[in-house]
Amino acid sequence: MSDLVNNLDFYQKDALKEIGNIGAGNAATAFAQLLNRKIEMTVPSVDIVPIEEVPEITGGIEQHVLSVFLKVVGEAPGSILLILSESSAQNLLEMVLYRNIDLSEMTEVEISAVKEIGNILSGSYLSAINQMTGLNLFQSIPAFAYDMAGAILGSSMISISMESDKALLIETKFKYGDNEIEGYFFFIPSPGSLEKILNTLGFDTK
């Protein structure tokens, strides 16, 4: 990948954060319709991070997390990895399914719910990119994993680690009532994809 990801300026990061904000708004609307209740979502930060630091960012290599992994296809391809801590995943699933969940013994229904959450979030952010850039991006069928963060990084992302060593992190917070859930949304662009996104937003990346 070019040096672009290491040298994003304030305005480029601000544009990417705006995509994150629009995506969060899309996701809040989708969740509100799904659950028939008000959901607030915010994007506290957008950053470029080394892929090998993903486990530490999400709580540590040995920390158990839930993840949803999708491939992005279209005019700016890449991959998406959504990671939730155990407590955030539990809160989110209980909000969706209205019952206590044992993450170590999840049923197919519960796993499907996690995948659907990943689908909604990914679709919301890709829709935001499409809206702002005019590009056409689509996500693949999601893959689910519940494991230590280090193990998930080794398995889910091994196929893309040769393409890119950096990821765009959009940290997302869900809020309903007094409950707050934090999610880590990583977009790993294939070579040239981030340049294409920024070019369509009017930035000269050469």
SVG drawing of the C-alpha trace seen along z (x, -y; Angstrom):
<svg xmlns="http://www.w3.org/2000/svg" viewBox="-41 -20 46 44">
<polyline fill="none" stroke="black" stroke-width="0.4" points="0.0,0.0 1.2,-3.5 2.3,-6.0 -1.1,-7.7 -2.4,-5.8 0.6,-7.0 0.2,-10.6 -3.5,-11.5 -3.9,-15.1 -6.5,-16.7 -8.9,-17.4 -8.7,-13.8 -9.3,-12.3 -12.1,-14.7 -13.7,-13.6 -13.4,-9.9 -14.8,-10.8 -17.8,-12.3 -18.3,-9.1 -18.2,-7.4 -20.8,-9.8 -23.2,-9.3 -22.7,-5.5 -23.5,-5.6 -26.7,-7.6 -27.7,-5.0 -27.0,-2.2 -29.0,-4.0 -32.0,-4.3 -31.7,-0.6 -31.4,0.6 -34.3,-1.7 -36.5,-0.2 -35.4,3.4 -35.9,3.0 -38.7,0.4 -36.9,-1.8 -34.6,-4.8 -30.9,-4.0 -28.2,-6.7 -24.9,-6.0 -21.8,-8.2 -18.3,-8.0 -15.8,-9.1 -12.8,-8.5 -11.5,-7.6 -7.8,-6.6 -5.4,-4.6 -3.9,-1.7 -1.4,1.1 -3.2,4.4 -0.9,6.1 -2.2,3.7 -5.8,4.7 -5.8,7.2 -4.3,4.7 -6.8,2.0 -9.7,4.3 -8.5,5.3 -5.5,7.5 -4.4,10.7 -5.9,13.1 -9.2,11.1 -12.2,13.1 -14.1,11.0 -16.9,11.5 -16.1,10.7 -17.8,10.5 -15.7,10.5 -16.8,9.5 -15.2,8.9 -15.9,5.7 -16.3,5.8 -16.8,3.1 -14.9,0.1 -12.8,-0.3 -12.5,3.3 -11.2,4.4 -12.3,6.1 -14.3,5.3 -13.8,6.6 -16.2,5.7 -15.1,6.6 -17.1,6.4 -15.8,7.1 -17.7,9.8 -19.6,7.3 -20.5,5.1 -21.6,8.2 -23.7,9.5 -25.4,6.1 -26.1,5.8 -27.4,9.3 -29.7,8.9 -31.0,5.7 -31.7,7.5 -33.0,10.8 -34.5,9.7 -32.9,12.4 -29.6,13.3 -27.0,14.8 -24.2,17.3 -21.5,16.3 -19.7,19.6 -22.8,21.6 -24.4,19.5 -27.1,21.0 -27.5,20.7 -30.2,18.0 -27.8,16.0 -25.0,16.3 -27.3,15.3 -28.3,12.2 -24.6,11.3 -24.1,11.7 -27.1,9.5 -25.7,6.8 -22.5,7.0 -24.5,6.8 -26.4,3.8 -23.3,1.9 -21.2,2.8 -24.1,2.0 -24.6,-1.3 -21.0,-2.4 -20.6,-1.2 -23.8,-3.0 -22.3,-6.2 -19.2,-5.7 -21.4,-5.2 -23.5,-8.3 -20.5,-10.6 -18.3,-9.2 -20.7,-7.8 -18.7,-4.5 -20.5,-1.2 -19.4,1.0 -21.1,4.2 -20.3,6.6 -20.1,10.4 -21.9,12.9 -20.5,12.4 -18.3,14.9 -18.6,15.1 -16.0,16.0 -15.8,16.0 -12.3,16.4 -9.3,14.6 -8.5,11.4 -5.1,12.7 -6.5,15.9 -9.2,14.0 -6.5,11.7 -4.5,14.8 -7.4,16.5 -9.9,14.0 -7.4,11.6 -4.6,13.9 -5.8,13.7 -5.6,9.9 -2.5,9.3 -0.4,9.7 -2.5,6.9 -2.4,4.3 -0.7,3.7 -3.0,0.8 -6.7,0.5 -9.1,-2.4 -10.6,-2.2 -14.0,-3.7 -14.7,-3.5 -18.5,-3.4 -20.7,-3.7 -24.3,-2.5 -26.5,-4.0 -30.0,-3.0 -31.2,-4.4 -28.4,-4.2 -26.6,-1.4 -23.6,-2.1 -21.9,0.4 -18.6,-0.1 -17.7,1.5 -14.5,1.5 -15.2,1.3 -12.1,1.9 -12.0,1.2 -8.9,2.7 -8.7,1.2 -7.1,3.1 -4.2,1.3 -5.5,-1.9 -8.9,-1.8 -8.4,-4.5 -6.8,-6.7 -9.9,-6.2 -12.3,-7.0 -10.4,-10.2 -10.0,-11.2 -13.7,-11.1 -14.1,-13.4 -11.9,-15.9 -8.5,-15.2 -5.3,-15.0 -3.5,-11.9 -0.6,-11.9"/>
</svg>
